[in-house]
């Protein structure tokens, strides 16, 4: 199976022509509609085993009718990169999304790799000067934008990493999914409220807020959003009245009260955060009552953009989000729809997380089936991320070799990944019932999955092998806990790591304090590659890398941001968190004791494919780059010249 590589990438001068309207293909005419369903992280090996066991009847029917094969992912096979490959039909040197992190080569300062939110700017009198704005790093247009530009009708529903929404034709609809931020501009900042907390405290992905009861009543302020030049967050109080004997609480927000029993989710609450007398923003959230005795414990979702009064547009046209609220009631708008951080921090339970995942998947299924039934489209895409999130957080319970494996947990949660696949199968079956003659259906995932048992500190390895120097320490010092590439002596550093699998040379003329002569770069890269491929786990003797990818002479709009080396981990290994954040911790290897126990982000792309089903026969060797090209070709269009994929149908 061919896999995309960072090496020897073709020239993309044609990308300059992407804004041109498409023209009908000389050898193709419209045959029917195209529907693409995307289930993030579905693994072909698990899928194949479940089909063989009779557990996925609709996928089995689809396979018999057309095709089921591995789908080559992006390199690296991580979600922002893979979904960008899918959307733009181009590789990372063109669309520019290489990792969850990127760096400014002149300053070495890291930032989010896919985009970031700019908070609102206010005038001294509190009037709005500049509205909040999300800036995406992705370059190029999506294939559904190309279809819209050619006059076709498109519906794009929660496609991951497709935010902000592109301007589409008048009859087109897009509701954005993964990458839509919360009100605070983060991917998702949840709130945990408890009597056990002594003071407000930020935690990874959330905030702990203490509850202090006077009698049976407590009030706590929820911090919402701050202007760009302020650290003072606008706040709104929530009042909690406890009935400990009855295992209930009554929550009151802005004059609305709801009573929850222990274990229940609340309806949606609406919030108004006034940043000044002249500017306010609206939000929505839900609560879950975890405990209602002693102590009281509540979980609150992140503050999400209000679909009827969005702080920033989350749909095309902008009013489409409000139309859906009128149709279904309030709904999740945050892109990171499954609160993985809250479960990792034990501020959600496993059962809470899975219940919420099922509800979230069902809501998007209802939307998708409804939009199919409403018709009026040539191309429809819909995405789900629960299959990926459940795999990340419950993989340890299916892997006896994982440090977190426990027999009791495995008995209860060891097949929740399969349960999520069965839910995807059910959705696919409902879509299949709605197909018309000559419709093309493709069901895909962006990558597969592996166990994440041990973390490898790339930067510590580079320091111990003489490629990276620690700032302010003697020559014998080989580690620093300072993150974000701030702990290094660039005058003595030849190479450094950042993100989930990237290594960069400290190259003269590219890095701000580069010392490596470009003519020496090829030999240095080969030297590092050879040494890394020989690294083995000291406890087992297993090699931790299946492959190492070296980038040389890359051509493309984003080539300057391409890593010089992309790591390709074997099953069980990934980059340690501290190293990914730009530090060099003391130990090279660490056991992964985080609930985030499954991973794929920097696994060797050759053994981390996604899935591809179709109701039409397909050739072998498909990649993410091909699906958009295939869709456009089936719809009778010639893809833009810069697209790198091929049509899978003749």
Helices and strands as residue ranges (DSSP letters): G 13-17, E 34-39, H 44-52, H 57-65, E 67-71, H 79-88, H 92-95, E 101-103, E 110-112, E 115-118, E 121-122, E 128-130, E 133-136, H 143-149, E 154-157, E 173-175, E 190-194, E 201-203, E 206-210, E 217-223, E 235-243, E 248-253, E 256-261, E 269-276, E 279-285, E 287-292, E 296-300, E 304-305, E 315-316, H 320-328, H 340-344, H 350-374, E 379-384, H 386-394, G 395-398, H 407-413, H 416-433, E 440-444, E 450-456, H 458-464, G 490-492, E 495-498, E 502-505, H 518-533, E 545-550, G 559-561, E 565-569, E 572-575, H 577-580, E 589-591, E 598-599, G 605-607, E 610-614, H 624-634
